[in-house]
Each structure stands twice: as C-alpha cells, then as structure tokens.
Amino acid sequence: MSKTYETRNDIPSEYKWDLSLILDINKLDEYIKQINDLIDKLVGFENHILDSSDTLLEFLETDKELDLLSTKLYLYAQLDCDTNTKDAKRQALKMQTTKLFETMGNKLSFITPELLTKDLEYVKKLLEEKEELKKYNFYFEELYREKDHTLSKESEKLLSLTSPLLKGAKNAYYNLCNADSIFGEVEDDDGESVKLTESNYVNLMSSQKQTVRKNVFEEYYKFYKNHKNTLGNFYAQKIKEDFFISKARKYKSPLEMSLYADNIKPDLYTHLIKQVHKYLPLMYRYLECRRKECKLDKMHMYDMYYNPIINKDKKYTFEESKAIVREALKPLGEEYLEKLDKQFNNRWTDVYPSDGKKSGAYQWSYYGVPTYVLLNHTDDLKSVETLAHEYGHAMHTAFSCEYQDYIYHSYPIFLAEIASTVNEVLLFDYMYNHTDDKAEKKAMILDLLDRYRTTIFRQTMFAEFEMIAHEKEEDGIALTEEELSTTYYELNKLYFGEDVVSDDAIRYEWMRIPHFYTPFYVYKYATGLISAVSIVHAILNNEEGAKEKYLKFLSSGGSDYPVEILKTAGVDIMSDKPYEDAFKYFEEKLKILESSE
C-alpha cells in the first residue's frame, strides 16, 4: 500500500529533507547584513577591479564569499517554499530572497562590463602574476566570449532594473499552476472518488480502465481550458521578454541567446529536430504495436500512460526503491556507490507528496551544500525510475563539487540530463535481466520504448513548438491562445501520426509545461538520452576505459565547453552516430515487442 499523508506534519522526519544543513534560518537578519556588507565591499571595487593582480584577487575572493552565502540563502528559501507552496511565511521568505538578489544584481551590474574594459591578453598577464589566479584562465576565456553581448555599465544597470518585470509571467504561471491549481474529483479504478492532483495524475492515467483514463484526462485539462486566455497571455508575454533580452544583448534570436551559454550553435537544435523527423516512422510503428498490446480499436492521447502488461499491484517502498537503484548502478563502481550511499543515508531527500508541495521531482544544490532531491514518491515503478533519474543529477553534482574548484563546480546545462538518463538506462537493464517473467519483460520494454517517446520524440516536439512560437512572434503573427494551441495541436498530430486520435483537449497540453518558461531547454532531454544510450552501451560491453571516462565526465563540472566535456565520455554529439546508435537500440527493442505479438 502506497504511503500517503494528510499533511506534511504527518510525514516522519527521515523522509523530509533537513534544510538546517544549508544554514540556520534563525540567523536570517545576520545573513542579510553580511550579504549587504559584501555587496557594499564589491561596489567599492568599481573602476578598480583590474588595477592590479592584488586587486583582482581580492575582488574575486569577495565575490566568491558573497555568491556562496547569498546562494545558500536563496536555495534555502526556494526549497522551503516548495515543500508547501500555500504557506504564506514560506512565500514571503522566497520573495524576500528574490528581492535581495534583484538588489544585488542592480548594485553589481557594473562588474561584467568593467571586467571587459581591457583586452583578454592584459587580463591573462594579471592571472600569471599570482598562483591563486591561474585557475581563472578558462573562466575569463568564457567571460570574454560574451563580450559582444555585454552592454555598457549604464545599459547593464538599466537592464538589471527590468529583472522583476521580466520574471512576472513566469512567477504568475508558477503560482497559478501550483498554489492555485484545482483539478476537481475523479473516480479511480475502484470507483472511489479521489482528488485529482499533479502528483497523482500520471498514476491515474495509467489506469487499466479506458473510461477512467478518459475521464481523468478530460477533467485535468478542464483547468487549463478554463484558464486558456490567461495562460496564453503568460506565454506570449514570456516570448516577448525573450526577444527583448536577445535584442538588447545583440543576439540574432532568443534561440541563439539560450544556446550561447553552452557554446552550442542553433544548428545542433535544428539538427536534432531533423533527425527525429527522419525516425518518426519508428514512433508510428511503436504506437501501432502499443495499440495492439492495449487491445484498442484506436489509440487516444489518454491511452499513452497505459501499460496493459504492467503489474499495477506491484509496489516498491522507498527503501526497496533505493536498494534496486543501488544494485542497478553497481557497474559504475565503488566510488560512485559510496557517494550514492551518502545521499541515501542522510536527510537530503524530501520523499512523499503532501498538500501544497511542489509537484514533480528535481535535484538542486550548490557548492558546499548537500545534494538535495525533491520527490513525490508513490511506491510505483515510475517512482523507482524517478528516484534513479534524480540521483543521477545528485551524483553528477557530488562528483563535480568534489573534483572541481568552486568556479568550475557547476556543469553546463547542456550536460545536465545525461547522468540522470544513464541511471534510467542502467535501471532498465538491471530490472530486465533480473526477472524470468515474460510478461514483466514485455512490460519493461514497453516502458523503455515509452521513455523514448516521452524523452526524445515528445521533448523534441516541445522544442519544435518553442521554435515555431518564437518564429511566429518574429514574423509579427499575434500569439493568441488559439494560435499557440493550434500550432501545438498540429505538431502533436505530426509526431503521433494519423493513426492516433489527437483528442481536442491535447491542444492545451503546452500550457502545463513549466520548462517553456526557461526557453529552449527541453531539447537537452532528447540529446541527454541519445548520449546516455551510447555511454551505457560502452560500460555494459566492458569497453576499455568506459567507466573511467564516464566518471571523468561526471567530475568535469564546467571546466571546459560542454561538447568537449561530453567527448571525454566517448560521445561526439555533433556527429550523426549517437542518433543512429540510439534509434538502432530503439528498433532492436521494438522488434522484440513486435515478434511477441
């Protein structure tokens, strides 16, 4: 029986993260004073940062001290609020720390323009003068790559003042779709009336009864349909914000701006879309195979979560899930497992859902802070997979923080989804090879292929939707809710094929995707799985040095450009080969499923 708790207070402490490991919130006023003092100290460096190597070193050490303290406070407030988004005090602390960051950004907006007043050769000479500064070479190379997109001090300060305004759409979306979301009541498989939430939506959509799935689907999307104009306005405003910033910073487009930080060219983004389009026939074959397994005359969008073979009565407690994941990850070696055990044996994970808790799952940490993981564990197979996924993020963070200096501990966003997906693929391999039950094996293949559907095909569809929506804005097309929803609906029909019924309510699905408020991010899920399949293939086939290459990848943080870091794991994502390998793996598993019909 899945553990459910009425309120957060009912959850045993061992299943709730201990945020006191970040800082003592009772010293809030003291922290704020320290932060303001450090801000004032940094302001004192204005017009003098590059005077000498001594001045530069003192500036960088002060900046590090401020960053570590302010980020810890910000992290605490965000994590604390996510445990109960309805709590006014938690909301107030989150808003207070956000405001503090805005003030800090305004006062310190002079820094980057001033660091770029000299040429790179001058700065490198300063770095050579002190041993403590030599480690900053790549940091300044990266910084100077941004020179063409950095404004004058006055313009940077003016732009920083817009920060609160430019977060308006995202913050409003967050509150509406988390704190204020009400989805009503639905019937479960037993005919019992249950409250529909973000946390139980997927589980209910996995129902063995199509009538239940259809009802849950339609009830869920009523919320988005009832708020379609508001949500349409939020996203249209966000796109306008993207163009404002990209034009102000002299980028060709929001797409170029979003990828620039990772030193990725837009060609990779469009290459992914073209590659996935090429393999859409495999998606159609899979969906037809799935329809037959489901014994349905027609496959609807509300049938996508339904696995007709999976044993829904099979439950995995949190403790059992941890044990399975640990066994699955043994091919990664002892050092990996030692770090994983630390995650397991400390209060760094918030496990169970409760009223007001943020939906979904994530890992969020920082240098010198435990690797915090938020889950909404419901004791099903998906919860085991989610646990493996988020702990992949946590281990990536743990390795990077241990082996990299503070300035390079944070790995590039482009690489963020690879370690998590490696864990998912290893989990599949372990569970598939540790059962003799043919039905269970078939269910696992269905689950794996569906991960391709959701992670490669669906996320690429999301990526294409973002690209088209921004192109429409650039072409002067009014981004009404109807325009956005119709665009999404047509893409859905393309990606799922004409043999699948694209039910009308699916046109509102884009409204529930929070990642759209972090533009051009979701494509990384697709490239992450593509890369992960290649990495796992090498490790499980005992290719020479494969495990060591992967651990080096995990330990690299942000010490090089992401495409180069990925090459240390043996993957050249700019070539066609990773795509060919990934879809070959997909087709191999699909053929097993087709042959068993």
C-alpha positions in Angstrom: 0.0 0.0 0.0 1.4 3.4 -1.0 2.2 5.7 1.8 0.0 8.8 1.8 0.0 11.6 4.4 -2.7 14.1 5.1 -0.3 16.9 6.0 3.4 17.5 5.9 3.5 17.2 9.7 2.3 13.6 9.4 5.4 12.6 7.4 8.2 11.1 9.6 11.3 13.3 9.7 13.6 10.8 8.0 11.5 11.3 4.8 11.9 15.1 4.9 15.0 17.0 4.0 16.9 18.8 6.7 17.4 22.3 5.4 19.3 23.4 8.5 22.3 21.7 6.8 22.3 24.7 4.5 22.1 27.5 7.1 20.5 28.4 10.4 17.4 30.4 9.3 17.2 31.9 12.8 20.2 34.0 11.8 18.3 35.4 8.8 19.0 39.1 9.8 22.6 38.3 10.3 23.0 36.7 6.9 21.2 39.6 5.2 23.6 42.1 6.9 26.6 40.0 5.8 25.3 39.9 2.3 24.7 43.7 2.2 28.2 44.3 3.7 29.7 42.2 1.0 27.7 43.9 -1.7 29.0 47.3 -0.4 32.5 46.0 -0.4 32.2 44.9 -4.0 30.7 48.2 -5.0 34.0 49.7 -3.7 35.9 47.9 -6.4 34.1 49.9 -9.1 36.6 51.3 -11.6 39.5 49.5 -9.9 38.9 45.7 -10.4 41.7 45.4 -13.0 44.1 47.8 -11.4 46.5 45.0 -10.4 46.7 41.3 -9.7 46.3 42.0 -6.0 43.1 44.0 -6.5 41.7 41.4 -8.9 42.4 38.5 -6.5 40.7 40.4 -3.6 37.7 41.2 -5.8 37.3 37.5 -6.9 37.6 36.2 -3.3 35.0 38.7 -2.1 32.7 37.8 -5.0 33.0 34.1 -4.1 32.2 34.8 -0.5 29.1 36.8 -1.5 28.0 34.2 -4.0 28.3 31.3 -1.6 26.3 33.0 1.2 23.6 34.6 -1.0 23.0 31.4 -3.0 22.7 29.3 0.2 20.0 31.7 1.5 18.2 31.7 -1.9 18.4 27.9 -2.1 17.0 27.5 1.4 14.1 29.8 0.6 13.3 28.1 -2.6 13.4 24.6 -1.2 11.5 25.5 1.9 8.7 27.1 -0.2 8.4 24.1 -2.5 7.5 21.9 0.5 4.3 23.9 0.9 3.6 26.5 -1.8 0.4 27.5 0.0 2.3 28.7 3.2 2.4 32.5 3.4 5.5 32.7 5.5 7.4 30.5 3.1 6.2 32.5 0.2 7.3 35.7 2.0 10.8 34.3 2.6 11.1 33.3 -1.1 10.0 36.8 -2.2 12.4 38.4 0.3 15.4 36.5 -1.0 14.4 37.0 -4.6 14.2 40.8 -3.9 17.6 40.6 -2.3 19.0 39.0 -5.5 17.4 41.7 -7.6 19.0 44.4 -5.4 22.3 42.7 -5.6 22.1 42.4 -9.4 21.3 46.2 -9.7 24.2 47.3 -7.5 26.7 44.9 -9.1 25.7 45.3 -12.7 28.9 47.2 -13.3 31.1 44.1 -12.8 30.9 42.3 -16.1 31.2 45.5 -18.3 34.2 46.6 -16.2 35.9 43.2 -16.5 35.6 43.5 -20.2 37.1 47.0 -20.5 40.6 45.6 -21.1 41.6 43.0 -23.7 42.0 39.4 -22.8 45.8 39.5 -23.1 46.0 42.1 -20.4 43.9 40.1 -18.0 45.9 36.9 -18.7 49.1 38.8 -17.7 47.4 39.6 -14.4 46.5 36.0 -13.9 50.1 34.9 -14.5 51.3 37.1 -11.7 49.7 35.1 -8.9 49.5 31.4 -8.5 46.0 31.8 -7.0 44.8 33.5 -10.1 46.0 31.0 -12.7 43.0 28.7 -12.3 40.8 31.5 -13.6 42.1 31.3 -17.2 39.1 29.4 -18.6 36.7 31.5 -16.6 38.0 34.6 -18.3 38.0 33.0 -21.7 34.4 32.2 -21.2 33.7 35.7 -20.0 35.3 37.3 -22.9 33.4 35.1 -25.3 30.4 37.1 -24.0 32.0 40.5 -24.7 30.0 41.2 -27.8 26.8 40.6 -25.9 27.7 42.7 -22.8 26.5 46.2 -22.6 28.0 49.4 -21.1 27.8 49.8 -17.4 24.9 52.2 -17.7 23.0 49.9 -20.0 23.7 46.9 -17.9 22.3 48.7 -14.8 19.2 49.8 -16.7 18.7 46.3 -17.9 19.1 44.9 -14.4 16.3 47.1 -13.2 13.9 45.3 -15.6 14.6 42.0 -13.9 11.5 42.0 -11.6 9.3 42.8 -14.6 10.8 40.1 -16.8 10.0 37.5 -14.2 6.4 38.4 -14.0 5.0 35.9 -16.5 7.0 33.0 -15.1 6.1 33.8 -11.4 2.4 34.2 -12.3 2.5 30.9 -14.1 4.2 29.2 -11.2 1.5 30.4 -8.7 -1.5 29.6 -10.9 -0.3 26.1 -11.8 1.0 25.2 -8.4 -0.5 27.0 -5.5 -3.8 27.9 -7.2 -4.4 24.8 -9.3 -7.6 22.9 -8.6 -8.4 19.9 -10.8 -11.6 18.5 -9.1 -12.6 15.0 -8.2 -12.4 11.8 -10.3 -13.1 8.1 -9.9 -10.2 5.7 -9.6 -10.2 2.0 -10.7 -12.1 1.0 -7.6 -14.8 3.6 -8.3 -13.7 5.7 -5.3 -13.8 9.4 -5.6 -10.3 10.9 -5.3 -8.9 14.4 -5.5 -7.1 14.9 -8.8 -3.6 16.5 -8.4 -0.4 16.9 -10.3 1.2 14.2 -8.2 -1.4 11.5 -8.9 -2.3 12.5 -12.4 0.2 10.1 -14.2 -0.8 7.2 -11.8 -4.5 7.7 -12.6 -3.7 8.0 -16.3 -2.1 4.6 -16.0 -5.5 3.0 -15.1 -6.4 -0.3 -16.6 -9.8 1.2 -17.4 -10.1 3.4 -20.5 -13.1 5.1 -19.1 -11.1 6.2 -16.0 -8.3 7.4 -18.2 -10.6 9.4 -20.5 -12.4 11.0 -17.5 -9.1 11.9 -15.7 -7.7 13.3 -19.0 -10.7 15.5 -19.7 -11.1 16.6 -16.0 -7.4 17.5 -15.8 -7.4 19.6 -19.0 -10.5 21.5 -17.9 -8.3 23.5 -15.6 -6.1 24.6 -18.5 -9.0 25.2 -20.8 -10.8 27.3 -18.2 -7.6 29.4 -17.9 -6.5 29.3 -21.5 -6.6 33.0 -22.2 -4.6 33.8 -19.0 -2.1 31.1 -19.7 -1.9 32.1 -23.4 -1.1 35.6 -22.3 1.5 34.5 -19.8 3.4 32.6 -22.5 3.0 35.2 -25.2 4.4 37.7 -22.7 7.4 35.4 -21.9 8.2 35.1 -25.6 8.2 38.9 -25.9 10.5 39.1 -22.9 12.9 36.6 -24.7 13.0 38.8 -27.7 13.6 41.9 -25.6 16.6 40.5 -23.9 18.1 38.9 -27.0 17.8 42.1 -29.0 19.2 44.2 -26.1 22.2 41.8 -25.9 22.7 41.8 -29.7 21.9 38.1 -30.3 20.3 37.1 -33.6 17.5 35.4 -31.8 16.3 34.1 -28.4 17.4 30.6 -29.7 21.0 31.7 -30.2 20.9 33.5 -26.9 19.7 30.5 -25.0 22.3 28.1 -26.5 25.2 30.6 -26.4 26.0 30.0 -22.7 26.7 26.3 -23.5 28.7 27.4 -26.6 26.2 25.5 -28.7 25.2 26.7 -32.2 21.5 26.7 -33.3 22.5 24.1 -35.9 22.5 21.4 -33.3 19.0 22.3 -32.2 17.6 22.2 -35.8 19.7 19.0 -36.5 18.0 17.2 -33.6 14.6 18.1 -35.0 15.5 16.9 -38.5 17.0 13.7 -37.2 13.9 12.9 -35.1 11.6 13.7 -38.0 13.6 11.1 -40.0 12.9 8.5 -37.4 9.2 9.3 -36.9 8.2 6.1 -38.7 9.7 4.2 -35.8 7.5 6.2 -33.5 4.4 5.2 -35.6 5.4 1.5 -35.5 5.8 1.6 -31.8 2.4 3.3 -31.3 0.7 0.7 -33.5 2.4 -2.1 -31.6 1.3 -0.4 -28.4 -2.3 -0.2 -29.7 -2.3 -3.9 -30.3 -0.9 -4.7 -26.9 -3.6 -2.4 -25.4 -6.3 -4.2 -27.5 -7.7 -0.9 -28.6 -9.5 -0.1 -31.8 -8.0 3.3 -31.7 -5.2 4.8 -29.6 -6.1 8.1 -27.9 -3.9 10.6 -26.2 -5.3 9.4 -22.9 -4.1 5.9 -23.5 -0.4 6.9 -23.6 0.3 6.2 -20.0 -1.4 2.9 -20.0 0.8 -0.2 -19.9 -1.5 -3.2 -20.4 1.0 -5.7 -19.1 2.5 -4.0 -16.1 1.6 -5.3 -12.7 0.0 -2.3 -11.0 -0.4 -4.1 -7.8 3.4 -4.4 -7.5 4.6 -1.7 -5.1 8.1 -0.5 -4.2 8.6 1.2 -0.9 11.1 4.0 -0.8 13.6 1.7 0.9 13.0 -1.1 -1.7 13.4 1.5 -4.5 16.8 2.6 -3.1 18.0 -1.0 -2.9 17.0 -1.7 -6.5 18.7 1.5 -7.8 21.9 0.8 -5.9 22.1 -2.7 -7.4 21.4 -1.3 -10.9 24.2 1.3 -10.6 26.9 -1.2 -9.5 28.5 -1.1 -13.0 29.6 2.5 -12.2 32.0 1.3 -9.5 32.7 1.7 -5.8 33.4 5.4 -5.7 30.0 6.1 -7.3 28.2 3.8 -4.8 29.9 5.5 -1.9 28.6 8.8 -2.9 25.2 7.3 -3.5 25.1 5.8 0.0 25.8 9.3 1.4 22.7 10.5 -0.5 20.7 7.6 0.9 21.8 7.8 4.5 21.3 11.5 5.1 18.3 13.7 5.2 19.0 15.2 1.8 15.8 13.9 0.1 12.2 15.0 0.5 10.3 11.9 -0.3 6.5 11.9 -0.1 3.8 14.2 -1.6 1.7 16.4 0.7 -0.8 19.2 0.3 0.7 22.2 -1.3 4.1 20.6 -2.0 5.5 21.4 -5.5 4.7 18.6 -8.0 7.2 16.6 -9.9 10.8 15.9 -8.9 14.2 17.7 -9.1 17.7 17.9 -7.6 19.0 21.2 -6.5 22.2 22.0 -4.7 25.3 24.2 -4.8 28.9 24.2 -3.9 29.4 23.2 -0.2 25.8 22.2 0.2 24.2 18.7 0.3 22.7 17.4 -2.9 19.0 18.0 -2.1 16.5 15.9 -4.0 12.7 16.5 -4.1 10.5 13.5 -4.9 6.8 12.8 -4.8 7.2 9.0 -4.3 4.0 7.0 -4.8 5.5 3.5 -4.5 5.1 2.6 -8.1 7.6 1.7 -10.9 7.6 5.3 -12.1 8.7 6.4 -8.6 11.7 3.9 -8.8 12.6 5.4 -12.2 12.3 8.9 -10.9 14.5 8.1 -8.0 17.2 6.7 -10.3 16.9 9.8 -12.5 17.2 12.4 -9.8 20.0 10.6 -8.0 21.8 10.7 -11.3 21.7 14.5 -11.1 22.8 14.3 -7.5 25.8 12.2 -8.2 26.8 14.4 -11.1 26.7 17.4 -8.7 28.6 15.4 -6.0 31.4 14.4 -8.3 31.7 17.9 -9.8 31.8 19.6 -6.4 34.5 17.2 -5.2 36.8 17.3 -8.1 36.4 20.9 -9.3 37.2 24.2 -7.7 34.3 26.5 -6.8 34.5 28.4 -10.1 34.1 25.3 -12.2 31.8 23.1 -10.0 28.6 23.8 -11.9 28.3 21.7 -15.0 26.8 23.2 -18.2 23.1 23.0 -18.7 23.6 21.1 -21.9 25.1 18.2 -19.9 22.5 18.3 -17.1 20.3 15.5 -18.3 22.9 12.9 -19.3 23.9 11.5 -15.9 20.2 11.2 -14.9 19.4 9.3 -18.1 22.4 7.0 -17.8 20.9 5.9 -14.5 17.5 5.2 -16.1 19.0 3.1 -18.8 21.1 1.1 -16.3 17.9 0.6 -14.2 16.1 -0.8 -17.2 19.0 -3.2 -18.0 19.1 -4.4 -14.4 15.4 -5.0 -13.9 15.0 -6.6 -17.4 17.8 -9.0 -16.7 16.7 -9.9 -13.2 13.3 -11.3 -14.0 12.2 -14.5 -15.8 8.7 -13.4 -16.1 8.0 -12.9 -19.8 5.1 -10.6 -19.2 7.2 -8.4 -16.9 10.0 -8.3 -19.5 7.5 -7.2 -22.2 6.1 -4.6 -19.8 9.6 -3.3 -19.3 10.3 -3.0 -23.0 7.0 -1.1 -23.4 8.2 1.2 -20.6 11.6 1.7 -22.2 10.2 2.5 -25.6 7.8 4.9 -23.9 10.7 6.6 -22.4 12.0 7.2 -25.9 8.5 8.6 -26.8 8.5 11.0 -23.8 12.2 11.9 -23.7 13.3 12.0 -27.4 10.1 12.3 -29.5 7.9 14.3 -27.2 10.7 16.6 -25.9 11.7 17.3 -29.5 8.1 18.1 -30.3 8.2 20.6 -27.4 11.5 22.0 -28.7 9.9 22.5 -32.2 6.9 24.1 -30.7 9.1 26.6 -28.9 11.0 27.3 -32.1 7.8 27.8 -34.1 6.2 30.0 -31.5 9.2 32.3 -31.4 9.4 32.4 -35.2 5.7 33.5 -35.3 6.5 36.3 -32.9 9.4 37.4 -35.1 7.2 37.3 -38.2 4.6 39.6 -36.5 1.9 36.9 -36.0 -0.2 37.6 -33.0 0.4 34.9 -30.4 -3.2 34.4 -29.3 -4.1 31.3 -27.3 -5.8 29.9 -30.3 -2.7 30.4 -32.5 -0.5 28.7 -29.9 -2.9 25.9 -29.2 -3.5 25.2 -33.0 0.3 25.2 -33.6 0.7 22.7 -30.8 -2.2 20.5 -31.9 -0.8 20.2 -35.5 2.6 19.3 -34.2 1.0 16.6 -32.0 -0.7 15.1 -35.0 2.7 15.0 -36.9 4.6 13.4 -34.0 2.0 10.8 -33.1 0.8 10.1 -36.6 -2.6 9.9 -38.2 -3.5 6.5 -36.7 -3.5 8.0 -33.2 -6.5 10.2 -32.2 -5.3 13.6 -31.2 -8.1 14.4 -28.8 -9.1 18.0 -28.7 -8.0 18.6 -25.1 -4.4 17.8 -26.1 -4.2 21.2 -27.8 -3.9 22.7 -24.2 -1.1 20.4 -23.2 1.6 23.0 -23.9 0.1 25.1 -21.1 1.2 22.6 -18.4 4.9 22.5 -19.4 6.8 24.8 -17.0 10.0 24.3 -18.9 8.7 26.7 -21.6 9.4 29.5 -19.2 13.1 28.5 -19.4 13.3 28.9 -23.2 14.9 26.3 -25.4 15.8 24.0 -22.5 13.8 20.8 -23.3 15.8 19.7 -26.3 18.5 18.7 -23.8 16.4 15.9 -22.5 16.4 14.4 -26.0 20.2 14.8 -26.5 20.7 13.5 -23.0 19.0 10.2 -23.7 20.8 9.9 -27.0 24.1 10.4 -25.3 23.2 8.2 -22.3 22.4 5.2 -24.5 25.9 5.5 -26.1 27.6 5.7 -22.7 25.7 2.8 -21.1 26.4 0.6 -24.2 30.1 1.2 -23.8 30.1 0.5 -20.0 27.9 -2.7 -20.1 30.0 -4.0 -23.0 33.1 -3.5 -20.9 34.8 -1.3 -23.5 38.2 -0.4 -22.3 38.2 2.7 -20.0 34.4 3.3 -20.5 33.6 3.5 -16.8 36.6 5.7 -16.1 35.7 8.0 -19.0 32.2 8.4 -17.6 33.4 9.2 -14.1 35.8 11.8 -15.6 32.8 13.2 -17.4 30.9 13.4 -14.1 33.9 15.1 -12.4 34.5 17.7 -15.1 31.9 20.2 -13.9 32.2 23.3 -16.1 35.9 23.2 -16.7 35.5 23.1 -20.5 32.9 23.7 -23.1 30.1 21.1 -22.9 30.6 19.4 -26.3 34.2 18.9 -25.3 33.3 17.5 -21.9 30.9 15.1 -23.5 33.7 13.8 -25.7 35.5 12.7 -22.6 32.7 10.2 -22.1 33.2 9.0 -25.7 30.3 10.8 -27.3 30.5 13.3 -30.2 27.0 14.7 -30.2 27.8 16.9 -33.3 28.0 13.8 -35.4 25.2 11.6 -36.7 26.5 8.5 -34.9 24.8 9.0 -31.5 21.4 9.4 -33.2 22.0 6.3 -35.3 23.0 4.3 -32.2 20.1 5.5 -30.1 17.4 4.7 -32.7 19.1 1.4 -33.6 18.7 0.5 -29.9 15.1 1.6 -30.0 14.4 -0.5 -33.1 16.1 -3.6 -31.6 13.7 -3.5 -28.6 10.8 -2.7 -30.8 11.4 -5.8 -32.8 11.3 -7.9 -29.7 7.9 -6.5 -28.9 6.6 -6.9 -32.4 7.8 -10.5 -32.6 5.9 -11.4 -29.4 2.5 -10.2 -30.8 
